[in-house]
Amino acid sequence: VQLQASGGGLVQAGGSLRLSCAASRGIFSINVMGWFRQAPGKQRELVASLTRDGMSNYADSVKGRFTISRDTAKNTVGLEMNNLKPEDTAVYYCNARTVLSRIVDYWGQGTLVTVSS
């Protein structure tokens, strides 16, 4: 599966952005899709994930501000980010995980989100 992330950019604190991740094939069979981020000098961390069954999970730091969604008809996963804070500044990566005989993770190329104060 190839993933193409888009939607990053520069926004002021309190603003909103929507990220989108397009998959090269149908995502119905993908067990979990999610967004991770990596800020300079920090480890990559999970931001939000969504299972095929519709169960979502969010990092505490983004709960109530970010919403993850998936559109199986369009093979896309979105991340709606509201009330952005400077600490949300990072490169955001789309992830797809399949679980068959083993776990396989696929990654997009990353899209930069910069939140100015």
C-alpha atoms as a printed R data frame, in Angstrom:
    type eleno elety resid chain resno       x       y      z
1   ATOM     1    CA   VAL     A     1   0.000   0.000  0.000
2   ATOM     2    CA   GLN     A     2   1.341   3.411 -0.936
3   ATOM     3    CA   LEU     A     3   0.156   6.379  1.092
4   ATOM     4    CA   GLN     A     4   0.154  10.011  0.006
5   ATOM     5    CA   ALA     A     5  -0.380  12.615  2.689
6   ATOM     6    CA   SER     A     6  -1.396  16.183  2.004
7   ATOM     7    CA   GLY     A     7  -2.901  19.225  3.673
8   ATOM     8    CA   GLY     A     8  -0.098  20.489  5.862
9   ATOM     9    CA   GLY     A     9   0.878  24.112  6.034
10  ATOM    10    CA   LEU     A    10   1.344  27.168  8.210
11  ATOM    11    CA   VAL     A    11  -1.480  28.288 10.463
12  ATOM    12    CA   GLN     A    12  -1.824  30.592 13.428
13  ATOM    13    CA   ALA     A    13  -2.583  29.271 16.870
14  ATOM    14    CA   GLY     A    14  -6.289  28.634 17.237
15  ATOM    15    CA   GLY     A    15  -6.676  27.882 13.558
16  ATOM    16    CA   SER     A    16  -7.622  24.698 11.753
17  ATOM    17    CA   LEU     A    17  -6.169  22.374  9.154
18  ATOM    18    CA   ARG     A    18  -7.338  19.187  7.543
19  ATOM    19    CA   LEU     A    19  -4.891  16.480  6.555
20  ATOM    20    CA   SER     A    20  -5.738  13.828  4.033
21  ATOM    21    CA   CYS     A    21  -4.089  10.517  3.256
22  ATOM    22    CA   ALA     A    22  -4.815   8.740  0.001
23  ATOM    23    CA   ALA     A    23  -4.097   5.033 -0.279
24  ATOM    24    CA   SER     A    24  -3.096   3.337 -3.522
25  ATOM    25    CA   ARG     A    25  -5.618   0.572 -3.030
26  ATOM    26    CA   GLY     A    26  -8.760  -0.190 -1.107
27  ATOM    27    CA   ILE     A    27  -8.473   0.427  2.610
28  ATOM    28    CA   PHE     A    28 -11.338  -1.775  3.672
29  ATOM    29    CA   SER     A    29  -8.982  -4.647  4.405
30  ATOM    30    CA   ILE     A    30  -6.563  -2.472  6.369
31  ATOM    31    CA   ASN     A    31  -6.998  -3.118 10.073
32  ATOM    32    CA   VAL     A    32  -5.929   0.247 11.432
33  ATOM    33    CA   MET     A    33  -5.186   3.594  9.851
34  ATOM    34    CA   GLY     A    34  -3.711   6.420 11.769
35  ATOM    35    CA   TRP     A    35  -1.707   9.593 11.980
36  ATOM    36    CA   PHE     A    36   1.591   9.979 13.765
37  ATOM    37    CA   ARG     A    37   3.718  13.067 14.195
38  ATOM    38    CA   GLN     A    38   7.315  13.852 14.868
39  ATOM    39    CA   ALA     A    39   8.501  17.192 16.169
40  ATOM    40    CA   PRO     A    40  12.154  18.244 15.894
41  ATOM    41    CA   GLY     A    41  14.255  16.410 18.437
42  ATOM    42    CA   LYS     A    42  11.387  14.212 19.555
43  ATOM    43    CA   GLN     A    43  10.247  10.684 18.878
44  ATOM    44    CA   ARG     A    44   7.423   9.890 16.549
45  ATOM    45    CA   GLU     A    45   4.162   9.643 18.447
46  ATOM    46    CA   LEU     A    46   0.667   8.446 17.739
47  ATOM    47    CA   VAL     A    47  -1.833  11.236 17.201
48  ATOM    48    CA   ALA     A    48  -4.959   9.307 16.266
49  ATOM    49    CA   SER     A    49  -5.964   5.938 14.901
50  ATOM    50    CA   LEU     A    50  -9.121   4.379 13.539
51  ATOM    51    CA   THR     A    51  -9.810   0.675 13.197
52  ATOM    52    CA   ARG     A    52 -11.714  -0.983 10.408
53  ATOM    53    CA   ASP     A    53 -14.536  -1.468 12.903
54  ATOM    54    CA   GLY     A    54 -14.718   2.252 13.576
55  ATOM    55    CA   MET     A    55 -12.985   2.444 16.927
56  ATOM    56    CA   SER     A    56 -10.906   5.571 17.350
57  ATOM    57    CA   ASN     A    57  -8.054   6.374 19.664
58  ATOM    58    CA   TYR     A    58  -6.463   9.762 20.326
59  ATOM    59    CA   ALA     A    59  -3.420  11.057 22.119
60  ATOM    60    CA   ASP     A    60  -4.455  12.909 25.262
61  ATOM    61    CA   SER     A    61  -2.909  16.096 23.924
62  ATOM    62    CA   VAL     A    62  -5.299  16.234 20.953
63  ATOM    63    CA   LYS     A    63  -8.524  14.866 22.419
64  ATOM    64    CA   GLY     A    64 -11.404  17.198 21.770
65  ATOM    65    CA   ARG     A    65  -9.485  19.078 19.084
66  ATOM    66    CA   PHE     A    66  -8.644  16.482 16.414
67  ATOM    67    CA   THR     A    67 -10.960  14.088 14.614
68  ATOM    68    CA   ILE     A    68  -9.902  11.155 12.468
69  ATOM    69    CA   SER     A    69 -12.122   9.732  9.767
70  ATOM    70    CA   ARG     A    70 -11.890   7.270  6.894
71  ATOM    71    CA   ASP     A    71 -13.722   7.062  3.606
72  ATOM    72    CA   THR     A    72 -13.485   3.541  2.251
73  ATOM    73    CA   ALA     A    73 -15.147   4.545 -1.018
74  ATOM    74    CA   LYS     A    74 -12.402   7.073 -1.706
75  ATOM    75    CA   ASN     A    75  -9.584   5.122  0.002
76  ATOM    76    CA   THR     A    76  -8.740   8.112  2.169
77  ATOM    77    CA   VAL     A    77  -8.155   8.883  5.805
78  ATOM    78    CA   GLY     A    78  -8.535  12.390  7.116
79  ATOM    79    CA   LEU     A    79  -7.457  14.260 10.212
80  ATOM    80    CA   GLU     A    80  -9.410  17.366 11.108
81  ATOM    81    CA   MET     A    81  -7.348  19.548 13.418
82  ATOM    82    CA   ASN     A    82  -8.987  22.417 15.269
83  ATOM    83    CA   ASN     A    83  -7.767  24.894 17.855
84  ATOM    84    CA   LEU     A    84  -4.198  24.217 16.840
85  ATOM    85    CA   LYS     A    85  -1.411  25.021 19.256
86  ATOM    86    CA   PRO     A    86   2.271  25.745 18.642
87  ATOM    87    CA   GLU     A    87   3.100  22.403 20.254
88  ATOM    88    CA   ASP     A    88   1.203  20.687 17.433
89  ATOM    89    CA   THR     A    89   3.997  21.737 15.081
90  ATOM    90    CA   ALA     A    90   5.483  18.584 13.567
91  ATOM    91    CA   VAL     A    91   5.733  16.445 10.497
92  ATOM    92    CA   TYR     A    92   2.586  14.352 10.318
93  ATOM    93    CA   TYR     A    93   2.721  10.843  8.890
94  ATOM    94    CA   CYS     A    94  -0.086   8.669  7.681
95  ATOM    95    CA   ASN     A    95   0.085   5.019  8.709
96  ATOM    96    CA   ALA     A    96  -1.717   1.897  7.594
97  ATOM    97    CA   ARG     A    97  -1.434  -1.366  9.486
98  ATOM    98    CA   THR     A    98  -2.455  -4.780  8.250
99  ATOM    99    CA   VAL     A    99  -2.591  -7.788 10.516
100 ATOM   100    CA   LEU     A   100  -2.527 -11.133  8.763
101 ATOM   101    CA   SER     A   101   0.120 -13.704  9.596
102 ATOM   102    CA   ARG     A   102   2.212 -10.773 10.785
103 ATOM   103    CA   ILE     A   103   1.874  -7.056 11.382
104 ATOM   104    CA   VAL     A   104   2.896  -4.861  8.479
105 ATOM   105    CA   ASP     A   105   3.071  -1.073  8.705
106 ATOM   106    CA   TYR     A   106   2.963   1.254  5.716
107 ATOM   107    CA   TRP     A   107   3.958   4.915  5.924
108 ATOM   108    CA   GLY     A   108   3.266   8.011  3.892
109 ATOM   109    CA   GLN     A   109   5.942  10.583  3.169
110 ATOM   110    CA   GLY     A   110   4.873  13.076  5.836
111 ATOM   111    CA   THR     A   111   3.399  16.537  5.656
112 ATOM   112    CA   LEU     A   112   4.623  19.499  7.694
113 ATOM   113    CA   VAL     A   113   2.264  21.351 10.002
114 ATOM   114    CA   THR     A   114   3.557  24.583 11.492
115 ATOM   115    CA   VAL     A   115   1.521  26.475 14.079
116 ATOM   116    CA   SER     A   116   2.665  29.980 14.860
117 ATOM   117    CA   SER     A   117   1.950  31.688 18.170
